[in-house]
Amino acid sequence: MEASNGVRVKKVLTDEEKQKRREYNREYMAKRRLDPEFLAKQQEYCRLSHQRPEAKEKEKERSNRRKEYFKDYHLGRKELVSRVRELEKQLKTSV
């Protein structure tokens, strides 16, 4: 379920479905907390999953997007600060 602009639309759940999810999550977290073997097995699966070439490529893309975002953010901020300083100078000279 995606909107035209690429944003995922959340599935609307009934109260019963929400309750089932809550119960499942509680049981799952209790199992993780109480059974160290279960937790170790899950961590191992997660580690192996992250080593797949697709996962590495996906992480690389994510990293690049973040890098670009922060570069643009800081450039925009730098331009904004310089513009504010310019306006402050103009105010000082006009007074």
N, CA, C and O atoms as CSV, one atom per row, in Angstrom:
chain,resi,resn,atom,element,x,y,z
A,1,MET,N,N,0.837,-1.190,0.000
A,1,MET,CA,C,0.000,0.000,0.000
A,1,MET,C,C,0.877,1.246,0.000
A,1,MET,O,O,1.389,1.653,1.043
A,2,GLU,N,N,1.047,1.850,-1.177
A,2,GLU,CA,C,1.832,3.071,-1.282
A,2,GLU,C,C,1.012,4.137,-1.977
A,2,GLU,O,O,0.268,3.867,-2.919
A,3,ALA,N,N,1.168,5.346,-1.489
A,3,ALA,CA,C,0.531,6.477,-2.144
A,3,ALA,C,C,1.368,6.852,-3.358
A,3,ALA,O,O,2.450,6.301,-3.561
A,4,SER,N,N,0.885,7.769,-4.150
A,4,SER,CA,C,1.579,8.121,-5.388
A,4,SER,C,C,2.944,8.758,-5.148
A,4,SER,O,O,3.810,8.694,-6.021
A,5,ASN,N,N,3.153,9.370,-3.984
A,5,ASN,CA,C,4.434,10.028,-3.734
A,5,ASN,C,C,5.435,9.119,-3.026
A,5,ASN,O,O,6.464,9.598,-2.550
A,6,GLY,N,N,5.156,7.821,-2.946
A,6,GLY,CA,C,6.110,6.876,-2.368
A,6,GLY,C,C,5.988,6.691,-0.868
A,6,GLY,O,O,6.773,5.949,-0.277
A,7,VAL,N,N,5.028,7.343,-0.241
A,7,VAL,CA,C,4.837,7.215,1.200
A,7,VAL,C,C,3.928,6.029,1.471
A,7,VAL,O,O,2.875,5.884,0.851
A,8,ARG,N,N,4.341,5.189,2.398
A,8,ARG,CA,C,3.514,4.024,2.720
A,8,ARG,C,C,2.327,4.443,3.572
A,8,ARG,O,O,2.471,5.224,4.513
A,9,VAL,N,N,1.176,3.929,3.241
A,9,VAL,CA,C,-0.033,4.195,3.999
A,9,VAL,C,C,-0.201,3.065,5.007
A,9,VAL,O,O,-0.135,1.887,4.656
A,10,LYS,N,N,-0.417,3.438,6.257
A,10,LYS,CA,C,-0.572,2.413,7.288
A,10,LYS,C,C,-1.879,1.663,7.116
A,10,LYS,O,O,-2.904,2.238,6.751
A,11,LYS,N,N,-1.822,0.372,7.384
A,11,LYS,CA,C,-3.023,-0.449,7.320
A,11,LYS,C,C,-3.874,-0.120,8.545
A,11,LYS,O,O,-3.363,-0.041,9.662
A,12,VAL,N,N,-5.148,0.066,8.331
A,12,VAL,CA,C,-6.051,0.365,9.433
A,12,VAL,C,C,-6.433,-0.951,10.097
A,12,VAL,O,O,-6.964,-1.855,9.451
A,13,LEU,N,N,-6.157,-1.049,11.393
A,13,LEU,CA,C,-6.424,-2.285,12.122
A,13,LEU,C,C,-7.668,-2.152,12.979
A,13,LEU,O,O,-7.996,-1.074,13.475
A,14,THR,N,N,-8.349,-3.275,13.140
A,14,THR,CA,C,-9.489,-3.293,14.043
A,14,THR,C,C,-8.952,-3.407,15.466
A,14,THR,O,O,-7.779,-3.721,15.670
A,15,ASP,N,N,-9.810,-3.153,16.440
A,15,ASP,CA,C,-9.391,-3.266,17.841
A,15,ASP,C,C,-8.933,-4.684,18.165
A,15,ASP,O,O,-7.995,-4.882,18.938
A,16,GLU,N,N,-9.596,-5.658,17.573
A,16,GLU,CA,C,-9.233,-7.062,17.809
A,16,GLU,C,C,-7.827,-7.354,17.275
A,16,GLU,O,O,-7.026,-8.015,17.936
A,17,GLU,N,N,-7.542,-6.853,16.070
A,17,GLU,CA,C,-6.212,-7.062,15.487
A,17,GLU,C,C,-5.125,-6.365,16.312
A,17,GLU,O,O,-4.032,-6.899,16.501
A,18,LYS,N,N,-5.445,-5.172,16.796
A,18,LYS,CA,C,-4.486,-4.448,17.633
A,18,LYS,C,C,-4.186,-5.232,18.900
A,18,LYS,O,O,-3.033,-5.338,19.317
A,19,GLN,N,N,-5.233,-5.781,19.508
A,19,GLN,CA,C,-5.068,-6.552,20.744
A,19,GLN,C,C,-4.228,-7.806,20.490
A,19,GLN,O,O,-3.368,-8.156,21.298
A,20,LYS,N,N,-4.481,-8.481,19.365
A,20,LYS,CA,C,-3.698,-9.673,19.022
A,20,LYS,C,C,-2.221,-9.328,18.858
A,20,LYS,O,O,-1.349,-10.065,19.318
A,21,ARG,N,N,-1.947,-8.204,18.200
A,21,ARG,CA,C,-0.558,-7.766,18.018
A,21,ARG,C,C,0.105,-7.465,19.357
A,21,ARG,O,O,1.251,-7.849,19.591
A,22,ARG,N,N,-0.616,-6.783,20.225
A,22,ARG,CA,C,-0.064,-6.476,21.556
A,22,ARG,C,C,0.299,-7.747,22.309
A,22,ARG,O,O,1.381,-7.857,22.885
A,23,GLU,N,N,-0.623,-8.705,22.295
A,23,GLU,CA,C,-0.374,-9.969,23.000
A,23,GLU,C,C,0.814,-10.708,22.398
A,23,GLU,O,O,1.666,-11.224,23.121
A,24,TYR,N,N,0.866,-10.756,21.074
A,24,TYR,CA,C,1.977,-11.427,20.414
A,24,TYR,C,C,3.296,-10.759,20.788
A,24,TYR,O,O,4.267,-11.439,21.117
A,25,ASN,N,N,3.331,-9.425,20.738
A,25,ASN,CA,C,4.552,-8.701,21.070
A,25,ASN,C,C,4.973,-8.922,22.520
A,25,ASN,O,O,6.163,-9.054,22.807
A,26,ARG,N,N,4.006,-8.964,23.434
A,26,ARG,CA,C,4.331,-9.225,24.842
A,26,ARG,C,C,4.944,-10.607,25.014
A,26,ARG,O,O,5.954,-10.769,25.698
A,27,GLU,N,N,4.317,-11.610,24.381
A,27,GLU,CA,C,4.840,-12.980,24.474
A,27,GLU,C,C,6.233,-13.078,23.864
A,27,GLU,O,O,7.120,-13.730,24.416
A,28,TYR,N,N,6.414,-12.432,22.733
A,28,TYR,CA,C,7.692,-12.453,22.035
A,28,TYR,C,C,8.790,-11.829,22.899
A,28,TYR,O,O,9.872,-12.399,23.041
A,29,MET,N,N,8.510,-10.669,23.468
A,29,MET,CA,C,9.513,-9.992,24.291
A,29,MET,C,C,9.793,-10.776,25.576
A,29,MET,O,O,10.929,-10.795,26.051
A,30,ALA,N,N,8.782,-11.412,26.133
A,30,ALA,CA,C,8.992,-12.243,27.322
A,30,ALA,C,C,9.898,-13.421,26.970
A,30,ALA,O,O,10.785,-13.788,27.741
A,31,LYS,N,N,9.667,-14.001,25.807
A,31,LYS,CA,C,10.496,-15.130,25.375
A,31,LYS,C,C,11.940,-14.681,25.175
A,31,LYS,O,O,12.870,-15.392,25.557
A,32,ARG,N,N,12.131,-13.522,24.586
A,32,ARG,CA,C,13.491,-12.997,24.391
A,32,ARG,C,C,14.180,-12.758,25.726
A,32,ARG,O,O,15.366,-13.044,25.890
A,33,ARG,N,N,13.421,-12.231,26.673
A,33,ARG,CA,C,13.989,-11.902,27.986
A,33,ARG,C,C,14.340,-13.149,28.773
A,33,ARG,O,O,15.377,-13.202,29.436
A,34,LEU,N,N,13.475,-14.158,28.701
A,34,LEU,CA,C,13.612,-15.326,29.569
A,34,LEU,C,C,14.453,-16.449,28.970
A,34,LEU,O,O,14.994,-17.272,29.709
A,35,ASP,N,N,14.570,-16.497,27.644
A,35,ASP,CA,C,15.274,-17.605,27.006
A,35,ASP,C,C,16.534,-17.096,26.302
A,35,ASP,O,O,16.450,-16.596,25.180
A,36,PRO,N,N,17.700,-17.214,26.944
A,36,PRO,CA,C,18.931,-16.691,26.337
A,36,PRO,C,C,19.295,-17.390,25.025
A,36,PRO,O,O,19.911,-16.776,24.153
A,37,GLU,N,N,18.923,-18.666,24.873
A,37,GLU,CA,C,19.226,-19.378,23.630
A,37,GLU,C,C,18.434,-18.775,22.464
A,37,GLU,O,O,18.955,-18.611,21.361
A,38,PHE,N,N,17.179,-18.451,22.730
A,38,PHE,CA,C,16.331,-17.840,21.713
A,38,PHE,C,C,16.928,-16.511,21.275
A,38,PHE,O,O,16.993,-16.220,20.081
A,39,LEU,N,N,17.359,-15.714,22.222
A,39,LEU,CA,C,17.948,-14.419,21.930
A,39,LEU,C,C,19.240,-14.587,21.129
A,39,LEU,O,O,19.458,-13.872,20.150
A,40,ALA,N,N,20.095,-15.525,21.538
A,40,ALA,CA,C,21.355,-15.750,20.835
A,40,ALA,C,C,21.111,-16.196,19.392
A,40,ALA,O,O,21.797,-15.763,18.466
A,41,LYS,N,N,20.110,-17.078,19.227
A,41,LYS,CA,C,19.786,-17.574,17.890
A,41,LYS,C,C,19.296,-16.422,17.010
A,41,LYS,O,O,19.674,-16.323,15.843
A,42,GLN,N,N,18.465,-15.566,17.566
A,42,GLN,CA,C,17.955,-14.428,16.807
A,42,GLN,C,C,19.068,-13.462,16.422
A,42,GLN,O,O,19.104,-12.961,15.298
A,43,GLN,N,N,19.963,-13.208,17.346
A,43,GLN,CA,C,21.068,-12.295,17.062
A,43,GLN,C,C,21.950,-12.852,15.950
A,43,GLN,O,O,22.439,-12.109,15.099
A,44,GLU,N,N,22.148,-14.167,15.966
A,44,GLU,CA,C,22.960,-14.809,14.920
A,44,GLU,C,C,22.278,-14.678,13.555
A,44,GLU,O,O,22.934,-14.359,12.563
A,45,TYR,N,N,20.970,-14.922,13.503
A,45,TYR,CA,C,20.228,-14.778,12.253
A,45,TYR,C,C,20.310,-13.334,11.746
A,45,TYR,O,O,20.483,-13.097,10.550
A,46,CYS,N,N,20.187,-12.390,12.652
A,46,CYS,CA,C,20.242,-10.974,12.296
A,46,CYS,C,C,21.623,-10.639,11.728
A,46,CYS,O,O,21.730,-9.951,10.713
A,47,ARG,N,N,22.667,-11.121,12.377
A,47,ARG,CA,C,24.036,-10.857,11.923
A,47,ARG,C,C,24.250,-11.429,10.517
A,47,ARG,O,O,24.826,-10.767,9.654
A,48,LEU,N,N,23.784,-12.662,10.293
A,48,LEU,CA,C,23.925,-13.286,8.981
A,48,LEU,C,C,23.124,-12.541,7.920
A,48,LEU,O,O,23.572,-12.389,6.784
A,49,SER,N,N,21.951,-12.084,8.295
A,49,SER,CA,C,21.091,-11.364,7.373
A,49,SER,C,C,21.757,-10.061,6.917
A,49,SER,O,O,21.652,-9.679,5.751
A,50,HIS,N,N,22.438,-9.386,7.841
A,50,HIS,CA,C,23.093,-8.126,7.506
A,50,HIS,C,C,24.329,-8.319,6.630
A,50,HIS,O,O,24.841,-7.360,6.054
A,51,GLN,N,N,24.803,-9.552,6.531
A,51,GLN,CA,C,25.988,-9.811,5.710
A,51,GLN,C,C,25.642,-10.142,4.258
A,51,GLN,O,O,26.532,-10.254,3.415
A,52,ARG,N,N,24.352,-10.298,3.970
A,52,ARG,CA,C,23.933,-10.578,2.598
A,52,ARG,C,C,24.298,-9.398,1.700
A,52,ARG,O,O,24.255,-8.250,2.144
A,53,PRO,N,N,24.656,-9.663,0.443
A,53,PRO,CA,C,25.022,-8.569,-0.475
A,53,PRO,C,C,23.893,-7.535,-0.642
A,53,PRO,O,O,24.154,-6.335,-0.734
A,54,GLU,N,N,22.633,-8.014,-0.680
A,54,GLU,CA,C,21.511,-7.072,-0.839
A,54,GLU,C,C,21.430,-6.141,0.359
A,54,GLU,O,O,21.177,-4.946,0.207
A,55,ALA,N,N,21.645,-6.689,1.558
A,55,ALA,CA,C,21.569,-5.879,2.767
A,55,ALA,C,C,22.700,-4.854,2.802
A,55,ALA,O,O,22.508,-3.713,3.221
A,56,LYS,N,N,23.877,-5.277,2.358
A,56,LYS,CA,C,25.007,-4.348,2.337
A,56,LYS,C,C,24.753,-3.218,1.345
A,56,LYS,O,O,25.060,-2.058,1.619
A,57,GLU,N,N,24.193,-3.565,0.197
A,57,GLU,CA,C,23.888,-2.549,-0.817
A,57,GLU,C,C,22.826,-1.580,-0.301
A,57,GLU,O,O,22.927,-0.370,-0.503
A,58,LYS,N,N,21.828,-2.111,0.354
A,58,LYS,CA,C,20.754,-1.282,0.905
A,58,LYS,C,C,21.312,-0.317,1.959
A,58,LYS,O,O,20.937,0.855,1.997
A,59,GLU,N,N,22.200,-0.816,2.802
A,59,GLU,CA,C,22.809,0.028,3.841
A,59,GLU,C,C,23.678,1.108,3.209
A,59,GLU,O,O,23.715,2.241,3.690
A,60,LYS,N,N,24.378,0.759,2.129
A,60,LYS,CA,C,25.218,1.733,1.440
A,60,LYS,C,C,24.352,2.859,0.858
A,60,LYS,O,O,24.708,4.034,0.952
A,61,GLU,N,N,23.209,2.491,0.255
A,61,GLU,CA,C,22.291,3.489,-0.302
A,61,GLU,C,C,21.739,4.384,0.806
A,61,GLU,O,O,21.662,5.602,0.650
A,62,ARG,N,N,21.365,3.779,1.907
A,62,ARG,CA,C,20.833,4.537,3.047
A,62,ARG,C,C,21.874,5.528,3.549
A,62,ARG,O,O,21.563,6.684,3.836
A,63,SER,N,N,23.100,5.065,3.650
A,63,SER,CA,C,24.182,5.909,4.113
A,63,SER,C,C,24.405,7.091,3.174
A,63,SER,O,O,24.609,8.221,3.619
A,64,ASN,N,N,24.364,6.821,1.879
A,64,ASN,CA,C,24.542,7.895,0.894
A,64,ASN,C,C,23.417,8.918,0.970
A,64,ASN,O,O,23.662,10.121,0.874
A,65,ARG,N,N,22.180,8.445,1.143
A,65,ARG,CA,C,21.043,9.362,1.262
A,65,ARG,C,C,21.211,10.251,2.491
A,65,ARG,O,O,20.967,11.456,2.432
A,66,ARG,N,N,21.628,9.651,3.604
A,66,ARG,CA,C,21.828,10.425,4.835
A,66,ARG,C,C,22.935,11.460,4.644
A,66,ARG,O,O,22.820,12.606,5.079
A,67,LYS,N,N,24.012,11.026,3.982
A,67,LYS,CA,C,25.135,11.928,3.735
A,67,LYS,C,C,24.674,13.135,2.923
A,67,LYS,O,O,24.999,14.274,3.257
A,68,GLU,N,N,23.918,12.881,1.858
A,68,GLU,CA,C,23.409,13.957,1.013
A,68,GLU,C,C,22.475,14.881,1.784
A,68,GLU,O,O,22.543,16.103,1.653
A,69,TYR,N,N,21.599,14.279,2.590
A,69,TYR,CA,C,20.644,15.073,3.367
A,69,TYR,C,C,21.385,16.031,4.294
A,69,TYR,O,O,21.081,17.223,4.331
A,70,PHE,N,N,22.355,15.510,5.042
A,70,PHE,CA,C,23.055,16.355,6.002
A,70,PHE,C,C,23.942,17.384,5.307
A,70,PHE,O,O,24.125,18.488,5.819
A,71,LYS,N,N,24.494,17.034,4.147
A,71,LYS,CA,C,25.286,18.002,3.386
A,71,LYS,C,C,24.379,19.159,2.964
A,71,LYS,O,O,24.729,20.325,3.142
A,72,ASP,N,N,23.217,18.831,2.406
A,72,ASP,CA,C,22.270,19.871,1.988
A,72,ASP,C,C,21.798,20.690,3.184
A,72,ASP,O,O,21.671,21.911,3.098
A,73,TYR,N,N,21.541,20.015,4.293
A,73,TYR,CA,C,21.069,20.695,5.498
A,73,TYR,C,C,22.094,21.720,5.965
A,73,TYR,O,O,21.745,22.869,6.238
A,74,HIS,N,N,23.352,21.312,6.057
A,74,HIS,CA,C,24.386,22.217,6.552
A,74,HIS,C,C,24.688,23.341,5.571
A,74,HIS,O,O,24.968,24.466,5.986
A,75,LEU,N,N,24.634,23.048,4.271
A,75,LEU,CA,C,24.822,24.115,3.285
A,75,LEU,C,C,23.700,25.140,3.386
A,75,LEU,O,O,23.943,26.346,3.350
A,76,GLY,N,N,22.474,24.653,3.511
A,76,GLY,CA,C,21.327,25.550,3.653
A,76,GLY,C,C,21.440,26.390,4.900
A,76,GLY,O,O,21.135,27.583,4.891
A,77,ARG,N,N,21.873,25.772,5.959
A,77,ARG,CA,C,22.018,26.496,7.226
A,77,ARG,C,C,23.122,27.547,7.114
A,77,ARG,O,O,22.976,28.662,7.614
A,78,LYS,N,N,24.214,27.191,6.462
A,78,LYS,CA,C,25.328,28.116,6.279
A,78,LYS,C,C,24.882,29.333,5.466
A,78,LYS,O,O,25.217,30.471,5.795
A,79,GLU,N,N,24.119,29.072,4.396
A,79,GLU,CA,C,23.608,30.165,3.575
A,79,GLU,C,C,22.663,31.054,4.375
A,79,GLU,O,O,22.693,32.278,4.248
A,80,LEU,N,N,21.837,30.438,5.188
A,80,LEU,CA,C,20.886,31.186,6.008
A,80,LEU,C,C,21.622,32.079,7.001
A,80,LEU,O,O,21.262,33.243,7.176
A,81,VAL,N,N,22.640,31.543,7.643
A,81,VAL,CA,C,23.415,32.318,8.619
A,81,VAL,C,C,24.104,33.493,7.931
A,81,VAL,O,O,24.115,34.607,8.454
A,82,SER,N,N,24.677,33.239,6.755
A,82,SER,CA,C,25.352,34.332,6.044
A,82,SER,C,C,24.346,35.400,5.634
A,82,SER,O,O,24.652,36.591,5.687
A,83,ARG,N,N,23.158,34.988,5.231
A,83,ARG,CA,C,22.110,35.959,4.852
A,83,ARG,C,C,21.680,36.789,6.064
A,83,ARG,O,O,21.485,37.999,5.946
A,84,VAL,N,N,21.533,36.152,7.217
A,84,VAL,CA,C,21.155,36.874,8.439
A,84,VAL,C,C,22.244,37.884,8.804
A,84,VAL,O,O,21.933,39.020,9.164
A,85,ARG,N,N,23.514,37.488,8.715
A,85,ARG,CA,C,24.613,38.411,9.023
A,85,ARG,C,C,24.614,39.598,8.066
A,85,ARG,O,O,24.870,40.733,8.466
A,86,GLU,N,N,24.322,39.316,6.794
A,86,GLU,CA,C,24.236,40.380,5.795
A,86,GLU,C,C,23.151,41.379,6.173
A,86,GLU,O,O,23.368,42.590,6.135
A,87,LEU,N,N,21.978,40.860,6.538
A,87,LEU,CA,C,20.868,41.729,6.918
A,87,LEU,C,C,21.189,42.523,8.177
A,87,LEU,O,O,20.814,43.691,8.283
A,88,GLU,N,N,21.884,41.898,9.139
A,88,GLU,CA,C,22.276,42.609,10.355
A,88,GLU,C,C,23.226,43.751,10.023
A,88,GLU,O,O,23.112,44.839,10.588
A,89,LYS,N,N,24.164,43.510,9.109
A,89,LYS,CA,C,25.087,44.568,8.680
A,89,LYS,C,C,24.317,45.724,8.054
A,89,LYS,O,O,24.583,46.893,8.337
A,90,GLN,N,N,23.364,45.380,7.205
A,90,GLN,CA,C,22.556,46.408,6.560
A,90,GLN,C,C,21.800,47.223,7.585
A,90,GLN,O,O,21.685,48.441,7.451
A,91,LEU,N,N,21.281,46.561,8.611
A,91,LEU,CA,C,20.556,47.280,9.666
A,91,LEU,C,C,21.475,48.214,10.413
A,91,LEU,O,O,21.097,49.349,10.702
A,92,LYS,N,N,22.675,47.766,10.732
A,92,LYS,CA,C,23.634,48.594,11.475
A,92,LYS,C,C,24.049,49.803,10.661
A,92,LYS,O,O,24.179,50.901,11.202
A,93,THR,N,N,24.258,49.615,9.367
A,93,THR,CA,C,24.686,50.741,8.531
A,93,THR,C,C,23.556,51.709,8.245
A,93,THR,O,O,23.801,52.895,8.026
A,94,SER,N,N,22.333,51.228,8.243
A,94,SER,CA,C,21.195,52.101,7.941
A,94,SER,C,C,20.766,52.936,9.151
A,94,SER,O,O,20.085,53.950,8.996
A,95,VAL,N,N,21.165,52.508,10.361
A,95,VAL,CA,C,20.747,53.227,11.574
A,95,VAL,C,C,21.641,54.371,11.879
A,95,VAL,O,O,21.427,55.076,12.865
